Each structure stands twice: as structure tokens, then as C-alpha cells.
Amino acid sequence: MNSLRRRIIGYFGFVAVVLTATAAVYQQGMRVFEGRPRTFLDSFQFAVEMFTTTGFGGDAPWTTPEMQLFVAVMDLVGMALLVGALPVVATPFLQNALSTSVPQEAASSLADHVVICSYNSLADTLITELEGQEISYVLLEPDRDEATDLYEDGYTVIQADPVSTDGLQAAQLTTARALFIDIDDQVDTGIILTAREIVEDIEIVSVVDEPEQDKYHRLAGADSVLSPRSVLGETLAAKVTTTVQQELTKAVDIDGDLQLAEVSIHHGSRLAGDTLAESQIPERTGVNVLGAWFRGGFQAAPAPSATLSPGTVLLVSGQESQLSQFVEMTQSSVRQFGTGDTLVIGHGQVGQTVSSALAEDDISYTIVDKTERPGVDVIGDATDEETLTAAGIERAQTVVIALPDDTIAEFVTLVTRNLAPETEIVARVQTNESVSKMYRAGADYVLSLSRTTGRLSASRILDDRDLLSLDQQMGVARITDHDLGGQTIRDADIRRQTGCTVIALEREETVITDVDPDTTIDVTDTVQLVGADDGIRSFEQSFT
């Protein structure tokens, strides 16, 4: 029984009791004080007429003070009951009747979908990935107002409790392909246990805020447990180190010889400031440049006149030896790490992961945080120039901004860029919307927690999508069902229409990596392509 129904029943039950009591007292009062006996039915009729303000019947006026006082008091009680009906019954009833009705259960025909518990900014990237793959999803949201807002915004949502068996069954969990959970570390374990009671063979992906909670999620039955803040910290730290191995750890193997990688142009690199034509990357290393990220924006096949400024990320393909040679060219030729040369601002989970990774690579660092805690070198507000000056900002070659508040991180970036114009700035943000603002503020490399979580989750759920890296919205897709049979790559005009590049064709048991614009695609080929997330979705919409 819902709360509105309980309130309606309680209200009318109370009114019935008051009417009955009023009738009984009125019957006795008329007999004792007025000397005009009335039946109980007559007295009840009087009570109804008085409470509904339709009159007093034929008994008025009353001659005794006792009855006059009684009638006056009951008049006020009747008015209070009428006024009380508005917030208790009428207003909620009208709100329910006129407001959007959020489904309480997903369609029984729904299958091969992803159940998401529940909506937050981290789940938004996953939803975008699923929509690009035309995979259905269902959000579980227990709060009525939040569910209504999501429903009106066009999300597929049901109002249900994800912790309960009924809630998960309402999302058609038994026919789903995966369950994604990101609410609270302890609440999530309860959902995992409940889900395993319902269905054993479903992929369960959960997110933990604290890495030490990983083991409990796995014990409860999660197949994949993600700790995005740790991954984010490791990725930021990898942008500080100068080792070739760090840059190539996330390269994607296409065939025995061909690899894809994203490689950053560092401050002090011999390539920094050159145009793509001046760099002569293909001639000097044999590496092919497939695309580039300029201050957060991806360009497929960038123009030869494009400038390779520090922080530019190039999407390249080549053999491992060629990639290694290229990575050496992108590194700083003058960077010699010493005490304080790397400044880490923020000592939360991300900052701690960064400092641990730097320590493993024997890179000295200085930690700044506003709270006194073990490991913090300089205690103070990073938005204050004096704090950064005390931390040695003038000696820092790299600043890692690992603050949980995007607004503060943006301001710290401005302060850092003002104090150290040539310093390399790498940073984390919470939401995707903050990425462009951080680049505008002066950051060289920015990684979003929301994007990291969503893409990491998508890589666990989607079967035909490999992540080139978590650093950017790039991926390698394998498309089997397509409409390209009999067309050459040039005729299909894939790059111009989608921004994606075909890098290989799987034909029977052979992987063809030597593809050019005149290569013909067979209808049975599996097409391997690389591109931005939006580009891959555009390819799927245009050619599948």
C-alpha cells in the first residue's frame, strides 16, 4: 500500500470517528440541555450538514449556552477537517494525476540489455556507449522525483529499489546481458548478492571508491570490480615518467607486427612546436599518424600544417620497434628529475596513487594538500600563490592536479599557468563537461573520472570493442555485420563520413593489415577500425 493510499484511508477513518462522536454528543446535548430529544440518525445528519457547511437543519437556534458552545467548537473542527483535506488528500491526488507516470517495471519482452544501478555522472558515459552499440539498458532509481526527472529527460528508467529482489526482477534481470552497479561500496555488495540469488550466469560489473573494498565485491559475486580513481592516478603518473615502456603499455595489438598507440608530445620534446609536416614522423620512424587530439579535440588525418604543441596526443600505428623509436622523439630532451621537480596537488586517492607510481619510477615529487596528513610536504591552499611558491612551483617541470572539486581544479590550473608558463600540467576532473574548461585554463593533459569509469565499464560489457586507452575517447572496433561488401575503402569514404580509419580486415583465418584506399572489402570480412567514440558510433549507424 503506497503512502497516498494510507493517508486517504487514515484521513477518512478519522473523519468517520469525529462525525460519529459529534452525533453521539449532540444527541445527548439536545436531550439534556435543550429538552428536545433526537434520534442518532437525526444527530448524524446534523453533524454531516455542519461539517460540510450546508446548514444546521431545523434545530437552530439553540437556547442553552452549553449547546451554543458545542456547536461553535464543532464548526471550527469541521472547518479544520476541510482545510486539512487539501494537503493530505487533494493536493497529492492532483499531483499524481497530473504528473509524469514513471514505469514500475521494464517490458517483459526486454532481453540482452544492461541493468544499471543507478544513475550518476559516471554511468552517463556507459549509457552513451551502449546507445552507440544499440544495446538496451534499464536504470533503476528508487527516488520518485529523480526517476521522474530521468524519465522526462529521455532515459529508460523504472522506479524500483535496486537492493530488493522485486526491484531487480522488475528490470528483467534474468534476461539481461550484464548488471552495472555504482551506488555505495557497502550497498553494492547487497545488490550483488541479491542479483546472484536471482540469476547465476550474468556479468556483474561494480565500481568501488576504496580499492580495499574490491575483495568484498568479488566475494559477493562480482565478475569485474573497477577502481577508476586508482586507474586514473596511474594514468596521470604515466604522463610524468619519461620511459618508453610507460607510453607503450596500453598499445593495442592488431596483428603479430602491427600495434596502435596514443603518444603524447611532452614539454622539451624535439617535436614540440613543429608542424606535422616538419616533424617527418613517417619518414624518420616508419610510424603512421592516424589522428591527433589537440587540446582535447580529436582530428582524424590532421593537416600537415597542424602544430604539435606540448600536450598534443597522436594516434599512431606501427611495429613495436618503430613505436619505441617514435616515443623517444616525443620525450623531453632536457628533463632531469630532481627533488621537487614534480608537484602533486591533492593527496586523496588519486594523488596517493600518483605519488606511489612516481616513487616506483624513482621520480622525486612534492605533495601539496590543505589538510595535514602523512606524506604531505606543504600544507596550504593551492589556490594561493604563496602556497605554490613555497612548494617550489618555479622549479617544477610537471604539475599533477589531483583535486576532487572541478571548480577548484580549474582555478588552481589558472594560478599554476600564471606562475609557471612553461610547466607541463596534467590534471583530473570529475565530469566530462569540465575537460574543455581545464584545457582552456591552461592544462596540457586532462582525464575525466566519469569518462574513465564509463569506458572501463564498457570494455567489460561490450564484446567487440577494445579500448585504445582510457586517456581519450578512442577505441578499436571489430565490425562483422556491415554493408560494405564489394566496396573499396575509397568508395565507401569512411574517413570523411565518420572520422574512423580502417586498419585491418579479418578474412577467414587471415588478418590483412596492408590496407589502402583501393582495398576491396568482402561482405564476409570483419572490419577493424580505429576512431573516436563518436566516429565509431557514426560508422555503426551508417554502415551496419
N, C-alpha and C positions, 0 to 999 in steps of 0.2 A: 504494500500500500504506500503510495507516494505521499509526500508531505502536504500537498494541497488537499488531497482527499481526506487526510487525517484532520486537517484544520477545518474543513467543511463539516465533517461529521461531528467534531468536537463543538463547533460553534452552534449548530442546530440542536445538538443534545443539551447544551447549556440553556438555549432559548426555551426549549420544551420544559426544562426543570423550573425556570423562572416563571413561565406562564402558569404552570400547574400550581406553584406556590402562591402566586399572586391571586389566582382564582380561589384557592382554599382560604386565604386570609380575608379576601373580600367577602366571601360567603359568610364567614363568622362575624365580620365587622358590620355587615348590613343587618344581621340578626340581633347582635348585642347592642350596638350603638344607635342604629337608625330605626330599629324595630320594624324593619321591612325584610323578612326572610326571603332568600333567593336560592334556587336550586344550584347545584355545582355547574350545570351546563350554562345557566344564565350568567354565573360568575365568570366562567371561562370565556364566554362571548364578550363580556365586558373587558377582560384582560387583553383579548386579541384586538378589539376596537381601539383600546387606549394605546397599546404598543405600536399599532400601525397608524396612529394619529387620524383615524377615520371618525372618531367621536367617542362619546361615553354612553350611548344608549339612552334609555328613558329614565335612568336613576338620578341623573343630575337635576337640581343641585343637592348637595349633601348638607345637612344641618348641624352635624356634630363636628367639633374640632379634630377628634381622632380620625374620622373618615376623610376630612378635608386634607389633613396632613398626609395620610396614607396615599391618597390619590395623587397629591403633588409629588411625593417621593417617587412613586411608580411611574409618573410621567417622565421624570428625569432618567429613571432606569431604562425606560423604553427608548428614549432618545439616544442614550449611550449605546444600547444594543444596535440601533440602526446605524449610528456613526461607525461603530466597531465592525460592522459587516463590510465596510468598504476596504480597509486594508487586509482583513482576514480572508474574505471570500471574493468580493467583486474584482478588486484590482488584480490579484493573482490569476483569477479566472480569465479576465480580459487579456492579460499578458500572455497566458498560454494559448489563448485562442488566436491572437494576432501575431505572435512571434513565430520565427522560423522553427520548424519541427525537425530536429536532428534525428537521423535514424538510430534506433537502438540495436540494430543487428544488420550485418552485411548480407548481401543477396546470397541465398543458398546455392546458387549456381557458380559463385565465385571460386576459382581454383588457380593454382600456380601463382599465387600472389605473395606479397610480403606484408606481414603484420608488424606495425611499428608502434612501440610503447615508449613514450608518447611523443607529442610534437615539441621540438625546441629548435633553436637555430642550427644545432649540429645535425639534426635529421633532415633539414631542408635540402642540403646537397645530395643526400641519398635519394630523396624523393625526385630531385631533378634527374639523377642518373637513371632511376627506374622508369621515369616517364620517357626518357630518351630511348630506352630499350623496349618501350611499350609493355612494361611489366606492371600489372595492377598492384595496388597497395591499399591497406586499410590502417588508418590511425585510430588508436584507442585513447579517448580523452574522457576522464570521469567528470570533470567540471562542466556543468551545463553551459555557462556563459562562454567559456573557452571553446567548447565544442561548437557552439553556435557561430562564433566568430570564424573558426576554421571552415565550417561548412559554407558560410556565406562568402568566404574568400575562394571557394572552389576546390578545397581539399576533400578527399574521400575520407570521411571520418564517421565514427559512431560514438555515441555517448555510452561508455561502458567502463567498468572498473578493470584495468589490466591485471590486477592482482588476483581477481576471482576466477574460478573455473567458468562461471557463466559468461564473464566478460570475454575471455579468450575464445570460448566456443561461439560467442556471438560474432566474432571476427572470422569465423570459419577456419580456425587454426588447423583442423585435421586435413584440409585440402591445400594448405599454404606451402610455399616452397621454402620460406625462411621466416624467422622471428628476430626482429631487431629491438633491443632494449637499451634505453638510456634515460633512466629516471633518477635513481639514487643507488649507491653501491649495495646497501642492505636490502632495499625494496626490490632491486633487480634479482637478487638471489631467490626471493619468494616467487617472482614471476617465472623464473627458470624452472623451479621445482614444480610449480603448477602446470607449466607447459609440458614437462616431461610426463606428468600424470596423464595428460590428455593424449599426447602423441609422442612416440619414441624416435621416429626417424625424420625429424625436421631439423634443418640447420638453424642453430641459435647463435646469434652474434650479440655480445653485450659490450658495454663501454664502462670502464672504471675510472674514477677520478684519482684514486690512490692505487699505485701499482701493486702494493701488498695485498689488495683485495682480489687480485687475479685468481689465486688458488681457490678461493671460496666459490667464485663463479664457475670455475671448471669442475669443482666437486659437486656443485648443484646440477651440472649437466650442460654448461655452455660449450659449444664447439670452438668458437673463436672469442677471445677476450681482448679487447683493444684498449690500449693506454695511450691515447693520442697526444697527451702532453709530453710523455716521455719521447715518443717518436718525433714530435715537433722540436724538442730540445736537442735531440741527436742530429736532426737535420740542420738546425741553426749552427750547431757546433761544427758540422762538416763544412760549412761555408767559411769558417775561420782557418781551418787547417790548410796547409799547402801541399799535402801529399796527393800524388796522382791516384793512389788506391781509393782514397775517400771519395774523389769525384766519380769514380767508375763503379762503386759498389752497387749502384742502382741501375746500371746499364741493363737493357733488355736484350736477350739473345734471340735473334730471328732465325739464324741457321748456324751451322758449325762455325762459320767465319764472320758473319755479319752481326753487328751489335748496334743498338740505338742508345744514345745517352743525351742528357741535358748537362751542359757545361757552362759555368759562369765565367764571365770576364772579370778578373779581380783588379782592384786598385794596384797600380805599379806594374801591371802586365805590359809586355811589349806590344800587345794588340790594342790596349786601351787607347781610344781616341782615333784609331784608324777606321776608315770605311771598310765595308765588306770587300770591296774590290781591292783596296790597298793591302788588306791582310793576306791575300793569296792563300787562303786556308787549303783549298783543294790541291793547289799546285805544290804546296810545301809539305803537306801531311797525307794527302790522299783521302781526307775526310770530306764527306758531302754535307753541306749545310741545308737542312730541310726547312728550317723555320727559326724564328727568334722571338724572344719576349723582350720588348723594350718598355721598361718601367711598368711591368705588369700587363701589357697588352701584347697579344700574340700576332705575329705576321707570318703567314705562310709564304715561302720563297721571297724573303726580303730583298729589296732593291740593292744593287751594287753600291749605291751611294749611301746606304744606311750606315750610321756611325756606331761603332762598337764601344759605347761608353761603359765605364765600370758599373757592374750590376746587370749588364745585359746577359741573358741566358740563351745560349744557342742550342737548338735541337739538331744533332748531327748523327750520321751513320758512318760506319767503317769497321775495319778489323780492329781487334784489341790493340795491336801494336800501333796502328795509326791513331786510334783514340788516345792512347797513352802519350804519344808524341804531341798531339794537339793540346791535351790538358796541360802539359808542361809549358806550352806557349801562353796559356791563359793565366798562369800563376804570376804572382808578384816577383819581379827580379830583384827587388830591394828589401823585401820583408824579412827582417831578422827579429824573431820574437824574443822579448826580454821581459823583465818584471814590469807589470802594469801595462804592457802594450795592448792587451785585450781587456776591455772594460765590459763587465756583465752587470746590467742594471736590472735588479729584481732577483730575489733569491727564493722564489716559490718553487713549485715542482719543475717548471720549465727551466728556470735559472739554475737549479741544482743539477739538472740533467746536463745542461750546457757545461757547467764548471767541471763536472765529473768527466765528461768526454774530453775537454781540453786538458785536464790533468793526465788522462791516459796517453795523450799525444805529446806530453811534456811541454805544453804551451802555458806560459805564465799568464795570470789574469788577476784583475782586481774586481771585487764584488761590491756593489753599492745597493743598499736597501734602507728603507726608512725605519725598519724595526731591528733592534739589536737581537741577534741570534748567532749561533755558532757558524763560523765560516764567513761572516760579513766583515769586510775590511773597512768600509767607510759607511757610517750611519748618517743618513740625511735624506732630504727631499731632492730627488733627481731633477725636478723642475726648477731647482735653484742653481744658478750658475756657480755659486760658491761651492756647492757640494761636488759638482762635476770637476771643478778646478782642483779641489782637494784630492779627488780620485785620480788626477793625472790625465785629464782629457787631452791636454796638449801633446802628450806622448803616445796616446792610443792610436794604433793603426786600424783597429776594428772595435766597434761598439756593438754589443748584443743587447737589444732592448727586450726584456722578458717580463713585461708588466701585464697584469690581468685586466687592467682597465684601458680600453682603446683610446678614450679621450686623453687620458694622462700620457699614454704612449705617444700619441700624436704631438703633444706639446713638448715632451722630452726629445723627440726627434728634431723639432724645430730648434730647441736650445742647443742640442748637440751639433747640428749642422752649422749653427751660427758660431759656436766656439771652435769647431774643427771642420772647416770646409772640405778638407781632403781625406778625412777619415771615412772608412767603409762602415756603413750602418746596416746591420741585419736585425730584423725585428719580428716579433709575433704579434698577432691581433686575434681578437675573439671572433669577429664576424667577417664575412666576405665583403660587406659594404665598406669596411674600414681600410681595405687593402689599397685602393686607389688614393685615398686621403694620405696614407702613410708615404706612398711614393711621391705625392705632391709636396709633402712636408720635407722630403729630402732623403728618405731611406733608399738604400741600394737593393735590398732584397727583403721581401715581406712574405710571411707564411701565415695563413689563417687557420685557426684551430677548427672552425666549422668545416672548412674545405678538407682539412686533413682527416677529420673523423668521417665525413661523408664519403670521401673517395676510398679510404681504407675499408669502410664497411661495404661499399660497392664491390671492391675487389674480392671480398669474401663471398658475396652473394651471386654476382654475375659470372657466368661460366666462360664467356667469350671475350672478356675484357681484361687486358693486362695493364697495370699502371706503369708508365714510364718512370714516374716518380711521384711523390706526394708534394713536391715543391711547387709544381704548377699544375694547371688543369689540362694535362696532356695524358694521352693514353694510346695503347696499341690495341686495335680491334681485329678480330677474325670474323669475317662475314661469309657465311656459307650460302644463305638464301638471298640471292641478288638478281637483278635484272640486267646484268652487264654482258651476258653471253653473246659472243660474236663481235663485240666492240673492242676497238683498241683503246688504250688509256687516253690517247689524244682525242679520239672521237667522243668518249664519254665526258671529257672536260671536267674531270673530278676535282682537280685542284682549284679551278676557278669557281666552281659551283659550291664547294664545301670547305676549301682550305686544307683538305687532307691530302696526303701523299701515299700512293700505293708503293709499298716497299718489297713485297714478295707475293707470290702466288703458290698455293699448295695444290699441286696437280697429281692426283693419285698418291704415290708414295714419295714424290719429289717436291722439294721446295725450290722454286725458281726465284733467285734474288737478283738476277741480272735483268731487271725490267727497265724499259724505256718507253717513251710516248707511243711507239709503234707496236708495243707488245699487245697481242690479242688475248682477251680474257675468255676462257671457255665457260660454258654455263655450269659445269661441274666444279670449277675452281673455287677454292676458299681464298678470299682476298684478304691479305694482311695490309692494313693501312695505319698510319700514324697521323695524329692531329689533335687539335684542341677538343675538349669535350663537346663544345657547341658544334664543331665541324663534324665530329663523328656522328652526333645526333642528326645533323643535316644530311649526311651521307645515308644514314639508315632511312630517313624519311623520303629521300629522292630516289634511291636505287634498290630498296628492298620492299 
